[in-house]
Amino acid sequence: MYILYSNTRRLPWILTTLADQILKLGGASTEGIFRVPADLDEVMSMKSRFDQWESPMCQDCHTAASLLKLWLRELYEPLIPDQLYERYEVFRHYKFRIPNFRQADTSFPS
């Protein structure tokens, strides 16, 4: 199931649901939101419920963030395809930031 993002783009419901929960639970002002792990038992319990198309409310922002990270890791096709990941991995060795990948390489998808 998808949530309509605009006239042409749709986002997976789990992505929008977890992002909303992270914000509602104060994730925007929580230090280390994607670094601090949540309780593993709670994450697995919530994952099981989401896998059954339920939409439970997480207890804290770390649980929602951990579920979002888990969902991204388990994508069948990675968010950044392997051929692009390998190509851009060299950029992490530079000491400066590239302001826009599209300026650096026109093959980056829009």
Helices and strands as residue ranges (DSSP letters): E 2-4, E 10-12, H 13-24, G 27-29, H 40-51, H 61-73, H 82-88, G 89-93, H 101-104
